[in-house]
Amino acid sequence: MIQDGDSLALDIIYKKYINLIYKKIKEFNFKSDYEDILQECLIVLNNSIEKYKDGPVPFVAFFSRNLQNKLSSIYTTKKKNKLLVSDSVGVMMDSSFSFFADYDINEKLFKGLTPLERKLIELRFLEKKEVSFILKNYEMKRSTYYYIVKKALNTIRKNITKYQLSF
């Protein structure tokens, strides 16, 4: 009945799964564009109803997976529109980018980094050294390395925004 487009059956299904949709949207913490994302989720529900075939997977699992995939896709797309440090580091890793050529950019980019943070960023992203090489040469635990790099990248991100740097 549902797959045939019975409006009463569709209404029952929408009411049954609307709380799951709200829960998933809340998990992704979408505050802006809430109505658009809700509409996308309802389209996913409709498409899931059309494509579902009885089998070993229950409908709720089928729909949940489709909904999760769609919300992940929306989240990734939204995240890409934000300034990502990895993009800036990627530009710096490009051989055409002369890292030390512009002293002003260099100073602004790394302002506030400790000498160790700066060295780890240079080794990993500019000299393209493997993490294992860095850990061995600096006699550092892996967790310590990732903590320091994460902290350094956060500082770089703030500097890029603060000084409106572009590459």
Wavefront OBJ file of the C-alpha trace (Angstrom):
o trace
v 0.000 0.000 0.000
v 2.727 2.446 0.946
v 4.760 1.867 -2.197
v 1.619 2.362 -4.275
v 1.310 5.903 -2.927
v -1.623 5.446 -0.547
v -1.735 8.866 1.116
v -3.070 7.587 4.448
v -0.326 4.965 4.661
v 2.313 7.563 3.714
v 1.008 9.916 6.381
v 1.301 7.149 8.996
v 4.883 6.413 7.921
v 5.833 10.112 8.020
v 4.419 10.447 11.532
v 6.177 7.265 12.615
v 9.646 8.361 11.440
v 9.545 12.126 11.992
v 11.047 11.802 15.495
v 13.942 9.782 14.086
v 14.524 12.538 11.541
v 14.477 15.230 14.258
v 16.896 13.182 16.345
v 19.345 12.728 13.469
v 19.231 16.421 12.540
v 19.933 17.287 16.187
v 22.893 14.857 16.256
v 24.512 16.763 13.392
v 23.793 20.063 15.156
v 22.250 21.777 12.148
v 20.906 25.089 13.388
v 20.914 27.150 10.239
v 18.930 25.928 7.240
v 16.912 23.679 9.548
v 13.796 23.720 7.346
v 15.796 22.911 4.199
v 17.528 20.019 5.911
v 14.210 18.728 7.269
v 12.826 18.838 3.723
v 15.849 16.899 2.441
v 15.280 14.282 5.139
v 11.633 13.899 4.162
v 12.727 13.397 0.561
v 15.110 10.689 1.775
v 12.185 9.046 3.585
v 10.076 9.169 0.444
v 12.910 7.749 -1.687
v 13.543 5.030 0.874
v 9.880 4.024 0.754
v 10.024 3.807 -3.039
v 13.275 1.831 -3.152
v 12.749 -0.517 -0.217
v 12.230 -4.158 -1.022
v 11.264 -6.723 1.583
v 14.302 -8.642 2.607
v 16.623 -9.392 5.478
v 17.042 -5.698 6.363
v 14.100 -4.066 8.160
v 12.825 -0.795 6.728
v 13.908 1.221 9.766
v 17.532 0.100 9.273
v 17.348 0.791 5.528
v 15.922 4.265 6.093
v 18.316 5.077 8.951
v 21.298 4.239 6.787
v 19.996 6.389 3.915
v 19.242 9.249 6.293
v 22.676 9.020 7.921
v 24.345 9.052 4.500
v 22.380 12.099 3.380
v 23.039 14.064 6.565
v 26.735 13.141 6.431
v 26.844 14.394 2.860
v 25.151 17.678 3.820
v 27.497 18.085 6.794
v 30.584 17.464 4.646
v 29.387 19.914 2.018
v 28.728 22.588 4.643
v 32.105 21.949 6.267
v 33.919 22.338 2.948
v 32.479 25.816 2.594
v 34.244 26.854 5.799
v 37.876 27.796 6.023
v 39.864 24.642 6.571
v 43.422 24.710 7.832
v 44.112 21.559 5.860
v 43.366 23.519 2.662
v 45.884 26.188 3.612
v 48.436 23.572 4.588
v 47.723 21.836 1.276
v 48.534 25.058 -0.555
v 51.724 25.362 1.458
v 52.678 21.813 0.484
v 52.337 22.692 -3.201
v 55.821 22.998 -4.689
v 54.876 26.291 -6.367
v 54.255 27.903 -2.955
v 57.377 29.467 -1.537
v 56.852 29.120 2.194
v 59.562 31.473 3.343
v 59.270 33.923 0.426
v 56.806 36.251 2.147
v 58.116 37.034 5.611
v 54.941 38.908 6.613
v 52.629 35.979 5.817
v 55.044 33.569 7.469
v 55.104 35.569 10.710
v 51.341 36.064 10.825
v 50.611 32.423 10.016
v 52.807 31.041 12.795
v 52.259 33.766 15.381
v 51.747 32.232 18.813
v 53.237 28.820 18.014
v 55.895 27.385 20.268
v 59.176 26.431 18.587
v 58.238 22.745 18.900
v 54.786 23.287 17.358
v 56.310 25.202 14.478
v 58.972 22.560 13.904
v 56.428 19.723 13.876
v 54.235 21.591 11.370
v 57.249 22.269 9.159
v 58.434 18.666 9.320
v 55.049 17.093 8.682
v 53.425 19.425 6.184
v 56.256 21.255 4.468
v 59.032 18.697 4.446
v 56.494 15.860 4.162
v 58.168 13.702 6.793
v 56.338 10.603 7.978
v 54.849 10.641 11.462
v 56.973 7.629 12.440
v 60.126 9.537 11.431
v 59.129 12.520 13.580
v 58.239 10.325 16.566
v 61.555 8.510 16.380
v 63.703 11.626 15.983
v 61.930 13.604 18.693
v 61.432 10.623 21.018
v 57.772 11.484 21.353
v 54.632 9.482 22.012
v 52.125 9.352 19.177
v 49.385 10.851 21.351
v 51.668 13.752 22.332
v 52.524 14.394 18.687
v 48.879 14.528 17.618
v 47.970 16.736 20.568
v 50.699 19.243 19.692
v 49.847 19.239 15.967
v 46.143 19.694 16.673
v 46.896 22.618 18.969
v 49.222 24.154 16.365
v 46.655 23.781 13.578
v 44.024 25.455 15.748
v 46.393 28.374 16.292
v 47.089 28.567 12.548
v 43.348 28.493 11.841
v 42.813 31.408 14.220
v 45.684 33.326 12.627
v 44.319 32.795 9.124
v 40.964 34.162 10.214
v 42.416 36.970 12.363
v 44.799 38.263 9.706
v 42.532 37.345 6.773
v 45.328 35.446 5.082
v 44.817 33.923 1.666
v 47.118 31.827 -0.431
l 1 2 3 4 5 6 7 8 9 10 11 12 13 14 15 16 17 18 19 20 21 22 23 24 25 26 27 28 29 30 31 32 33 34 35 36 37 38 39 40 41 42 43 44 45 46 47 48 49 50 51 52 53 54 55 56 57 58 59 60 61 62 63 64 65 66 67 68 69 70 71 72 73 74 75 76 77 78 79 80 81 82 83 84 85 86 87 88 89 90 91 92 93 94 95 96 97 98 99 100 101 102 103 104 105 106 107 108 109 110 111 112 113 114 115 116 117 118 119 120 121 122 123 124 125 126 127 128 129 130 131 132 133 134 135 136 137 138 139 140 141 142 143 144 145 146 147 148 149 150 151 152 153 154 155 156 157 158 159 160 161 162 163 164 165 166 167
